[in-house]
Amino acid sequence: MVHAPARPAPGLPPIRINLYSDTQTKPTPAMRAAMMEAEVGDEQSGLDPTINALCERMAALVGKEAAIFLPSGTMCNEIAILTHCRPGDAVLAHETAHILTSEGGAPGALAGVQITPLPGRDGQFDTETLTQAILPRSRYAMPQTLLSVEQTANLGGGTVWPLGTLDAVAGIAHGQGMATHMDGARLMNAVVAAGVPAARMAAGYDSVWLDFTKGLGAPLGAVLCGSASFIDAAWRWKQRLGGALRQGGICAGACLYALDHHIERLAEDHALAVRLAEGLGRIPGLTVQAPQTNLVFIDCAGTGATAEALAQALRAEGVLISVMGRTRLRACTHLDVSASDIEETVAIMRSLRPN
């Protein structure tokens, strides 16, 4: 789980290099202009033309019938679970999935479901693991109603699920009568890295969403997509959870701008992640997982320092990074991180002598 950034302590320099998360991006001047120019209306009544345009475009992008605009990716996940499942059901997901590690226990608290954690390398599980987790149908067993995958797999290292595996696990789930859901928080990072269209990647999944507040750089918003009947049911949960956005086209304007201008440039973030990993990997005591997208995971056990100590030492130099465990750190490249920022971060890390 990502630790929340600490409040600035007295005497600390301002943050100059923010590698904490791609959620730290700020809207560009051009994106802000698009927001100001967006035509708006009452979103709850279906009268916001910018949101309507975004939903139509997103449904087409991922190959689904309909879409709904929501404030956050977590709300997308929870509304999907609420729509697919009933209290007492089980959701099968990787043991490091966001719905299990980072949503405050919402699947249990809101939907009354239990998540069955599946093991596997790099945030992914295979067909054998999934098959072994499927329970015989019985009045004594929880109904297993939903399979969820995370593309990319955040805590797995920002890894990209291979298309063949995505199709195979979805096929097994459907064969058992389960619905399938794709947490697509960084779906476009996977699309750019793998060269596979989003609609093809999500073809086996009954619901899928995209977050616009990460690498795409928008200040707010995610879009959940699925069949027309699924989205119709999701709307009721949006209403129940207070998700109406009224003149939300201001935010949807940023998302439309991101679709036009910030997808192809994700490749730049991936390239900088590789550059950062290579630089950090040459520092004695650091073990760096080779990045597939924009996330770089670093194990500092060999330095004798804890991740917290290294993060604090970096913060004292104006660099913000995530602590993911006792000796595990995560750095995230995004549109507000430059090549010179990468070089400076490597140089600072090399010079550190944490307590």
N, C-alpha and C positions, 0 to 999 in steps of 0.2 A: 504494500500500500504506500502511496506517496505521502510523505509527511508534509503538513502545511508549512509554508515558509514562515520563519520566525519574524515577529515584528522587528523593525530596525532598532537595534540597541543604540544608546547614546554613544557617539564617537565613531560609529561605523561609517565607512564611506558610502556614497550612493551606489546602487547596483548599476554597473556599467555593462556587464555581460550576463544576460539572463538565459541560462540553460536549464532552468527549473522545469519548464514544460512549454509545449507549443500553445497551451492555453494562455500564456503570458503575452501573446502577440497583441499589438494594438492596431486598430484599423488605419490603413494608409490614408493620406489626404484624398486620393481619388475615391477610395471606398466611402469616406465620410461624405464626399460630394454626392455620390450615388444615393446614399441614405437620405440626404436632405432633399434630393429631387424625386424620391420615390412617391408615387401616387398611393394614397392610403384610403381606407374605409373601415367599417366595423368587421373585423376578422371573424368574430363569433357568429355573425349573420351571413358569412360568406361574401362580404362586400368589399374586401380589401383586394384590389386587383393585383398588387405586387405579390402578396402572399399566394393568391390563386395561380399566378404565373410561375412562381417558384415551385409550388406543389406539382403542377403539370409537368414542369421540366424535370423535376426529380423523379417522378414516376416513370417518365420515359427513359431517364438515364439508367435506372436500375431495372427496367423491364417489368414494372408492376402497373396495376390498373389505377391506383389512387395513392394519395399521400396526405399527410397532415403535418403542419408546422407546429413545433413545440419549443419551449424555452431552452431545453437542455437534452443532452444525450441520455443522462440518467432517467429523465422522464420518459424518453423513448423506450428504454429498456423496460421500465416498470409498467408502462401502459401496454406494451407488447405482452408481458407476462400476465397482466390482469386480463387481457383480452383472450389470450390463448388458453389460460388455465382456470381452474376452480380451486378453492381452498382444499388442502389435503393432497393436491397433485405434486408430482416431482418434476423438476427441471434438470436435465443432464447438461453439464457444462464443465469446462476444464477447471481444475482446482485453483488456478490463479485468475479465473475470469473476473471481470470488473463487477458483475452482478453479485459475486460472492465476496470479493475482497474490499470493495470500495463504494458501496451504495448504502451503507448504514443499516444493513439487514432488511432493506426495503422489501425484497421478495417475500420474506416471512411476515413482516409487519403489515404490509399492505395487501398482498395477494394470498397469504396463508399457505404458500407453497414451500417445499423443501428442495434445496439444490443438492443434487448428487454430484460430488466432485470427481472428475476423471483425471487420472495422472497422464503425464506425457511430457516429452522434451519440448522446450521452447514454446510453451503455452499452447501446444496442440496435442490432440489425442488421435489415435489411429482407429481403424475399423475393428481390430481385434479387441481393443480396450472398450470401445463402445458396445460391441456385441456382448462382452462379458458382463457389462453393467446392466444389461436389459433383464428385467425380472420376469419370471413366468406370470401370466395373468392370473390373479387370485384375489379373492375378497380380502385377503390378509395383507396384500401388498399395496403400496401407494400407486395410483395410476401415473404412469410415466407419460406425460402429455406433450412435453416440449424438449427439443434439443437446441442448444444455443452455442454458437461459435463466435469468436472475436477476431475480426479481421481489420487491422493487424492485431497480433497477440501482444498486448502491451507488456505485461510482466514477463512474458516469454522472451523479451528482447526486441519488440517491434517486428516480429517475424511475420512472414507472409504465408498463409496457408496455401499449399499447392492446389491447383484447380481439381486435380484428380481426387485428392483427399476430401475437399469440400463436397464434391459430387457424391463420393462414396458414402460418407457419413450421413449425408442428407437422404440418400437412397435407403439406407438401413433404417433410419428414423421413420421415414414415410412408410416403409414396409411394415413397421410395427404400429402404425396408426398415429404416430406422433406428428405434431406440427414442428416446423423448423424456423429458427430465428437467427439472424446475423447482426451482431453488434458491430456496426460499421463505423465506429468512432473515427478511425483513420483509414476508411475504405479507399479513398482516392490515393493515399500513399501506396497501398497495395496495388491498385490499378496501374499507377505510374511505374512502380518497381517491377511488376510482373509483365506489363504490356498486355494485360487481359482486360477487356471492357467490363465496366461495372455490372452491366446486365447479365453478362455471361457468368461472372463471378458469383452473382446472387441468384442465378437461375434456379437452384435447388432449394431456395429459402422462401418461406411463406411471408416473412416480414424481414425488413432490412432498413437500417437508418444510416444517415450520414451526419456527422457533427461538423458545423461550420466554424467553431470557435477554436479549433486546433490549428493544423497547418494551413487551413484556408483563410485564417486571419480575421474572421468576423467577430464582433463583440458579443453576439448572442445568437442562439438558434440551432436547431437540428430538425431534420425532416425524417419522419417515419413513413415507410411505404409498404404496401401490400395490396391484397385484393380489395375491390370496392366494398364488399361486405365486412372485411376486417377493419378497414378504415372507418366505416360507419359505426362499428362497435367501439373502436378506439376513441371516437369523438365523445361518446358518453363518458368514458373514463377521463378524458381531458376536461370535460365539464365538471365532473365530480372532484377532480384534483385542483380545480381553479386555474386551469391553463389557458383560459381565453385571453387573447392578447390585444383586443380592440384594434387600434390603428398600428398594428405590428408591421405594416409594410415598410416602415423606416428600417427595421432590422432585416426584413426579407430583402430589401434593396441591397444590403451589404452581402447577403448570401448569393444573390444573383450576380453581383460584381465578382465575387470569389469564383463562381463557376466559369466566368468569362476570362478571368485574369490570373487566378492563383493555383490552377491545377497543374499545368505543365511545369511551373516553376518548382513544384515539390521535388523534382529531380535535383535541383540545386541543394535543397536541404539534405537529401540522401548523400550527395557527393561530399558535403561538409561533414556529415556524420562519419563517413569513411575516413576522411582526413583527420578528424578528431581522434577516432579510434586508433589509427596508425600512430599518431603522435603520442598518445597516452600509453599505448602498448609498448613503446620503447623506454618507458620509465620503470626502473627496477622496482619490483614489489607490486606492480599493478597488473592485473589480468583483465583483458578487455574482450568482451564478446563481439565478434565481427558483426557489424550492423547490416541489416537488410533494408532498412528504411531510415527514419530520422531519429531513432532512439539508440543511445550508446550506453551499455551497462558495464560498469567497472567494479571489479572486486579488488579491495585494497588490503586483504588479509596479509599479503606478503610484505606490506610496509610496517606492520606492527601497530598501525593506527586504526582507530575505528572510522567508519564512514562519517559519523557525526563530527569527529574531530577534523577530518579533512574538509567537510562541508563548511565548518566554522572558519577554518583557516582560509578557504577560498573566499568566503563571504567577507572576511577582513580585507581582502584585496579587491572587493567589488564584483565578485563572481558568484552567482546563485546557481545551485545545483540541488538535485533531489537526493534525499537519503531513503533508501529502499530496504534497509536491513542493517545488521550490525557491521557488516563489511561491504555492503553493496550500495553503489551510487548509480544514479541515472542522469545522463545529460541528454538534452533534447534540442535539436537544431530546428530553426524555423525562420520565417521571413525577416525577423528582427535580429538575426545572427549573421555576421559577416565572416568572410575568410580571415580577416585580421583578428576578429574575436577568437576564432579557433586557435590561431597561432599564439595569441596572448595567453589563452587558457592553458595550453600545453606548457608554455614557458613558466607560468605561475605554478602549475602543479609540480613541475620538475624542481622548483626552488623551495617548495614547502617543507617545513620541518614541524609537523603537528605534534602536540603533546600526547 
